[in-house]
C-alpha cells in the first residue's frame, strides 16, 4: 500500500517490498471443546479470548495469581498441569 502511494506521488520505493505476513486463522472453539478443556483443567477457570484468539486459564489452585494463554488447547492443558505440579 505504501509502495502504491509512493508511486502515485512520484517517489521511488526505498528498497524491495516484502509480501505481507500471512498468519493462520484460529477458529473459535465450540462450546463442547471449551467444556472439554475446562474439564481437563480442574482448579482453573478457562475461557476463550476472541480478541487474542487463544484460550486463557486463570489459576485457582496456586497461592498467587497465575494466568496462562495458549491458542492450542493441548499445550494449555500441559502448561496448566506443569504449573500445578510445580505448586505442590
Protein Blocks (a to p, Z undefined) as FASTA:
>chain_A
ZZmmmmmnopacfbdcdddddddddddddfklmmmmmmmmghiacdddfklopacdddfk
bfbdcddddfblklmmmmmmmmmmmmZZ
